[in-house]
C-alpha cells in the first residue's frame, strides 16, 4: 500500500522536538472507522494521522486572521451556458490578477466546467474573490481552501 500522507506546514507555536502525550476517548465504532481511515491513507500509527488532521484544521480559512498572507485554491464548478457567466468569471479573475498564480479549466460534460484557481495573497482579498464567484448565477460549487500560511506576511514580490 503506497503512502498518501499529506504534508502540511507547521502551525505557529509548535516545536517539532517537543511532543506532548494526551489521551483521547471516543466510541469504539468511531475508533474502528478511524483505524480503517489510517490504513487506507497509509499512516503507520494514529498519532501521525491525528497530527495531520490537526494541522489541516488549523488551516481552515474560517479560523485564520483576515490580514494573513496565505496560498491555496478556489475550486468551482459552473454551468458555462448561463448567460455571460464565463465572461463575468474571467472579468473577476482579471480584477484579482495580482492574487492569481495559475488556473486550470476542465470541461466536465456538455454543460459544466471545473475551474481551479491557484491563489496567494491577503486572506481577506481571497475571501472577497471567493464570495464574488460563489454568488454568481450558474456557479454550482465554489470553495476556498487554504494550504499555506506565510508566517512572515510577505506579499508576492513581483507583478504577473
N, C-alpha and C positions, 0 to 999 in steps of 0.2 A: 504494500500500500504506500503510495507516494505521499509526501508531506505537503499539506495545503496550508501550513501555518502562515498567518498573516503577520506582517511587520508593521508596527505602529510606532510613532515617535514616542520618546519618553515624555511623561507628563511632568509638568513643573513640580519641583519639590520631592521627586523620587530619586533616591540614591541607589544605583544599581548594586552596590556592595552590601547594603543593609537590607536584610529580609526580616519581615515580621510574620510570625505564625498566628493564625486565628482559626477558630472553629466555625463551621457553617452547618446549620441544621436545616434540613429540608425533607419533604416527604420522600419515602423510599421510591415511589414510582418516578418522581422527578429526577432522583439520583440515577435511576436506570436509564432514563431518557438522556440525561447529561453524559453518562458514560458512553452511550451509543454515539452521541454527537462527537465526543472526544475521539473515539475510534474512527468515525467517518472522516474527521478533519485531519487525522494523522498525528494528534498530540500523543505524547508519551505519558503524561500524567495530568491530573486535574488542576494542579497549580498553574501549569503553563496556559491551560485553556482559560482559567479564571483571570489570570493576569492580562491576557489579550482581550477578553471581554470587558474588563475594567478600563483598559486603555481606550478601547473603542467607545465606551460610554462617556469617557472624559472628552472625546472629540465631538460629541453631539452638538450641533450648531445652536441649540436652544440654551445650552449652559455656558457657552463661550461669551466673552465680552465683545460688544459691538465694534470696539476700536481695534481689536486684534487683527493682525495680518495673518491670513490663512491661505491655504491652497486646497482645491478639491474639484468637484464636478457638479454640474447641473445636468441631470438626465431628464429628458422629456419625450413623451410620445404625443403626436398630434395628427390630426386629420388634415392633410395638405389640400383637400378640396374645399375647406371652409374659406369663404371669401376673404381674400387679401391676407390670410394668416401667414403664409410663408414670407411675404414681403414685410409684414409687421414684425415677425420674429427676426428677420435679417436686420431691419432698422434698429430694433432693440439692441442687437449684438453690436452693431456699429456704434451706437451711443455708449456702449460699455467696452469698447475695444481695448482700452488700457488694462482691463481686468480679464480679458480672454486670451489664453495662450494657444488654444487649439480647439477645433471642433471636428466631430465625426458625424456624418449623416448616413443613415441606413434606411432603405426602403423596406418596410416590414411586409407590406402587401400593397394592393392596388390603392388603398385609401390612407394607410397610416405610415408615418415616418418616425424613426427613433433618432434623436439627436443627443449627443454627449458633448458638453461644453466643458473644457478644462479651464478652470478659473483660479486666479490668485489676486489677492488684494485685501482691503479692509472688509471685515465680515459684514458690516452694515451695508456697504455698497453691493456685496454679493447677495445678501438677503433681499435687497431692493430689486436687483435684476431678477432673481428667482420669483419674487412676488409678481412682478410685471409680466413674466412669462406665464405663470400658472393661472392668472385670471383671464387670459385670452380665450375667447370663444373658439372651441376646437382643440384646445390643449387638454388631452385626456389624463395626462400624468406629468408632474414636474416635481423633482426632488433635488434639494441642495444637500450634498454630502461633503463634509469637511474631512480631509485626510491628513492634513499637516497644519500645525500651528507654528508660526515663526516667532519664537520667544524673543527675538531681538527687534521685532516690529518693523523690519525694513521692507519698504515697497520694492517692487521690481525695478531695477536701476535704469532701464532704458525703454524707449518707446518702441512700439511694434509698427 
